[in-house]
């Protein structure tokens, strides 16, 4: 019983601390690396059908997942 109440108290304190940090504007998680300068050209070639996503990502020197993430940013 005592251990369970300690766990609950700890969770409550963590939640309060996280809420305070978010209110200050703290960003959690790993910072994203910026896209390479060659990304817009690779993106346009991919959109035109001249390259596959895998080829465009390799030409930029990034992973396919990072390429798709960047493509999503370009659309919005």
Backbone torsions as a table, in degrees:
resi	resn	phi	psi	omega
1	UNK	NA	-47.7	-177.8
2	UNK	-63.5	-40.0	179.7
3	UNK	-64.8	-39.3	179.6
4	UNK	-64.3	-40.7	179.7
5	UNK	-68.6	-34.7	175.9
6	UNK	-63.9	-42.5	178.7
7	UNK	-62.1	-43.9	-179.3
8	UNK	-64.9	-40.4	178.0
9	UNK	-63.7	-40.8	179.2
10	UNK	-65.0	-43.7	178.1
11	UNK	-60.3	-40.9	179.5
12	UNK	-63.4	-44.9	179.3
13	UNK	-64.2	-39.9	178.2
14	UNK	-63.3	-43.6	-179.5
15	UNK	-62.0	-40.3	178.4
16	UNK	-65.5	-42.5	179.1
17	UNK	-64.6	-40.4	178.2
18	UNK	-65.3	-41.8	179.0
19	UNK	-62.5	-41.8	177.9
20	UNK	-63.8	-42.0	-179.5
21	UNK	-64.2	-43.0	178.4
22	UNK	-64.3	-37.1	178.0
23	UNK	-63.8	-31.2	176.7
24	UNK	-78.4	-11.1	-180.0
25	UNK	95.5	14.7	179.5
26	UNK	-66.4	134.6	177.5
27	UNK	-100.2	132.2	-179.4
28	UNK	-99.6	153.0	176.3
29	UNK	96.1	178.8	-177.5
30	UNK	-78.7	135.5	177.7
31	UNK	-69.8	138.1	179.0
32	UNK	-76.1	143.2	174.8
33	UNK	-77.3	146.6	177.8
34	UNK	-69.0	153.9	177.8
35	UNK	-71.1	148.5	179.9
36	UNK	-67.2	160.0	-179.6
37	UNK	-63.0	-25.8	-178.8
38	UNK	-81.7	-2.9	-175.0
39	UNK	-60.3	-47.3	-178.0
40	UNK	-57.1	-39.3	179.4
41	UNK	-67.3	-42.2	178.1
42	UNK	-65.5	-38.8	179.0
43	UNK	-62.5	-45.6	-179.7
44	UNK	-65.4	-38.5	177.5
45	UNK	-64.3	-39.2	177.4
46	UNK	-66.0	-44.1	179.7
47	UNK	-63.6	-34.9	-179.5
48	UNK	-77.0	-11.8	-179.7
49	UNK	88.6	9.3	179.8
50	UNK	-78.3	-21.5	-179.1
51	UNK	-138.4	153.1	170.4
52	UNK	-82.1	167.0	178.6
53	UNK	-62.4	-38.3	179.3
54	UNK	-63.9	-43.4	178.9
55	UNK	-66.0	-42.0	-179.8
56	UNK	-64.6	-41.1	178.9
57	UNK	-64.3	-42.7	179.2
58	UNK	-64.4	-39.0	179.5
59	UNK	-65.2	-31.5	178.5
60	UNK	-83.3	-19.6	-177.6
61	UNK	81.3	29.1	178.6
62	UNK	-127.0	169.4	178.6
63	UNK	-76.6	162.3	179.0
64	UNK	-63.6	-37.5	178.3
65	UNK	-62.7	-43.8	178.1
66	UNK	-64.9	-35.5	178.0
67	UNK	-63.7	-46.5	179.1
68	UNK	-63.9	-37.3	177.6
69	UNK	-62.9	-43.2	177.7
70	UNK	-66.8	-37.6	178.1
71	UNK	-64.0	-37.7	178.1
72	UNK	-64.5	-38.1	177.9
73	UNK	-66.1	-38.1	-179.1
74	UNK	-65.6	-32.5	-179.7
75	UNK	-74.0	-24.7	-176.0
76	UNK	-107.2	NA	NA
